[in-house]
Amino acid sequence: MQRTIHIENGVCKLPKWRMAEPVNFSAYDGEHLAIIGPNGGGKSMFLDMMVGRHPMFPDMIGYDFSPNKSSLASDNIKYITFRDTYGGDNDRTYFLQQRWNQMEIDMETPTAGDKLEEAFLMYGEDTPSRREVQRSIYKLFNMEHLLDKYIILLSSGELRKLKLASTLFAAPRILIIDNPFIGLDSETREQLSELLRSIAKRGCLENTLENHDNTPSLRIQIILVLSRTDDIPDFITHVVEVKDMKVTYKKEMKDYLAARPSSNTHILSRQMEKEILQLPYSDKEYHTQEIINMRNVSIRYGKRTILKDLNWIVRNGERWALSGQNGAGKSTLLSLVCADNPQSYACDITLFDQQRGTGETIWDIKRHIGYVSPEMHRSYQRNIPAIRIVASGLKDSIGLYVKPSDDDFVKCRFWMKVFGIEGKESTSFLELSSGEQRLVLLARAFVKDPELLILDEPLHGLDDANRQLVKDVINVFCQRKNKTMIMVTHYQKELPECIDHSLFLQRHA
């Protein structure tokens, strides 16, 4: 059988890129693989070895992309990483509030259609058959309405659609996707799963898609990197588990499912629960009956309506689930609450019994809110120690410009311990796995013991155990007095038991 990728006793040249033991792995033509494992277990490190980002010593890795004429991994393997959903070419200039600032849009700001057209022309000739495939992908992902939308206005789920579509235009020999389903609403998850299932079954993206020499398009081998084991699609043939920086032997899908242990229903220790419940309360807390009151709130960007005549009251002690399709305005709504959206001053909004625009500062509002979101994850591109990221939550800043006190660091270490990332205090943020980064940002949201907790897709990229741990922490935290929460997720199973109210947003045409 044809081995598309073969690694034998693979060891990276640089010590910091090495796994705990030499890697042995083979992928055969016709196999579709799932790479699974815990956060920080080495999945991304293994994939970086596979695609050549972390070079190994000579003769340790081999490829066979036949019948493709090119033997270069860069021509044949396309790897969509988790971080790509939060970034782009200009990530270094991105800031948290950028998405909500219309003034940041100028004549040079690309639309989603501009970026997709650029990718389409980059990866092949402009033929009628390829245009038909392009239209099919747009229709399948329901992307027609996104084409004139500026890149910086896209939601995290919409960004993922854009990245997937532009990569599919390349018709790669091997398509690797890191956590393809996170950030997508249930309808789009099913659309993507069906598309990948169709590719796996047919052997190519579309029989009509042609290469430069007019030969039929090559078979696409799919490799998915998954944090959630319940996200493994039924077209996957084999599973490879990576844990403790070791790559285990490949298993057939049916054998893996038969041996898969049942997921834990409770992770947080009773001792940690007790310590969270016994945390001292601040004498500077707001004690108000209404936390949020929005009256006929509408948000528009140009001709596009995001929110229209929304009325919403959140009372003290309530725990809300906020849901809706990708692009329905969930993150925009939360940006109004967190004072990140300048349009909030033109809206009739009361927060903590204070009318917006009556003299309060952004910082007056933020000091009572703990917040984590895909936009926040995207804005953290500074390679500073993890504990300083957590400490920035005490100052409501993205960077940390004021030296924390010893008491501040005690609080930070406590919440890092709660979220299972003790020992990572000195590790640079960008050297952590994406799941570990999310746990650091969650610790940042909780560290100041906020009255209002806003969690926008908080379980993105977390493995099964860490998802349950975070749900446990939320349930316990919300038992404390004077605590209110709003949580966004596209997975109903991710909602903690404490949820008692819900709001569904419908996307406007």
Secondary structure, DSSP 8 states (H G I E B T S, - for coil): --EEEEEEEE-BSSGGG--SS-EEEEEETT--EEEE--TTSSHHHHHHHHHTSS-BSTTSEEE--TTSS---HHHHEEEE-GGGGT--TTGGG--GGGGG-GGG--TT--BHHHHHHHHHHHTS---HHHHHHHHHHHHHTT-GGGTTSBGGG--HHHHHHHHHHHHHTT--SEEEEESTTTT--HHHHHHHHHHHHHHHHHSSS-TT-B-TTS-B----EEEEEES-GGG--TT--EEEEEETTEE---EEHHHHHHH-----S--S-HHHHHHHHT----TT----SEEEEEEEEEEEETTEEEEEEEEEEEETT-EEEEEESTTSSHHHHHHHHTT--GGGGGSEEEETTEETTSS--HHHHHTTEEEE-HHHHHH-----BHHHHHHHHHHT-SS--S---HHHHHHHHHHHHHTT-TT-TTSBGGGS-HHHHHHHHHHHHHTT--SEEEEESTTTT--HHHHHHHHHHHHHHTTSTT-EEEEE-S-GGGS-TT--EEEEE----
